[in-house]
Amino acid sequence: MVRDLRKGMNGDDVKQLQNWLNKNGFVCGKADGWFGPMTEAAVKGFQKQAGIFVDGWVGGETRKAMSKYGNVIIPPTFSFGRPTATFNVNGWKFKRPWLVKGKLHCGIDMDTYAIGTKVMAVLDGIVRAAYISKSWGGCVCLEHQSPEGPVTSINWHLKDLQVGKGQFVKKGQHIGTITALDADDKFTVPHLHFGLRKGPFDSVMSLKGALWSKNFPERFVDPLKYIK
């Protein structure tokens, strides 16, 4: 029988829980088999992100959410669309060292596009974020359902956003157009930054364009494995 886990308990099952939490970005410290305050805080963090009741206990509902969240694998044969009609990946690739030393690029940059090039949703999904940044242009972040669970796509450096938060969009639907970046930015070529992240939308992590190398790849994957 699988027991519910809560603060104050210990055992191998707690250690397995801690390993899962650390692996999936909910840091709880060393996996020592003791369910202490850090483990409880990490469980609450997961529950909040998963949209389930937040109590710090690991019972049936939490285990069910964890089984979906922690085993998200994007099948290579899954049919993603292209974010642009022509697919030019002439810019920075996945895992390339970023502008800030110690950070790695967690998406791909598609260069040589004209300002105003249309960007489209790669799958049916829900708009989880749609806004304009002063430095990086517009961002549209979509949450999709793959056969193995939720997947998030991230589109940066846009203007003329065609969608809003909470809106359902279809694969191939126009979501925005490529813009020039801020005049003070180091980039001069209009381009789309496109990322794919396993799991549901996260209001912090899903919007990242680069990660510290010690945290890389978190839940990001190389889009070139899924979009041809």
C-alpha angles and dihedrals in degrees: 000000000000111000127215113251127221143155114305097030126114139190145097091295089058089050090052089051091051092050090052093049094049093045092052097047101264097118115211101161126242116004096237100147096251118117100220136156094287092052091047091050091049092050090050089050091054093046091051092050092045091053096238132124110298112223105124092244123121107221136139098299093048093046090051091052091046093051090057096040099045100045101050109144120171107219110230089225094056110120109246119173125222120266090220133027091243114041108214113168097181097132134066116337130216113289094015115148107264134221092272112065111247095027127106129208111253098195141026129269118221108203138183093056123139118240106266096035108151120248119203138196111263092210140006108280153126123280106239097174134015120165146124121252121204093227106028105034122233128341129204116186119188131192115213136181117236123183088265100044142284123345127186125214120200124204118186135181099040138143134188092041110208098193139053137214113285094020121133113231133190127229108274094020116144108251102168146320133259116263139191113262126240112298090241094055120103093234117089102171116083107240146157120243106208126185138176123205128184116234135029124319116289115197091220110027098038091061096053120120094186138014135205107264093241089061097040130154093008098173098327120119133195106268091208089072090063107027119059 
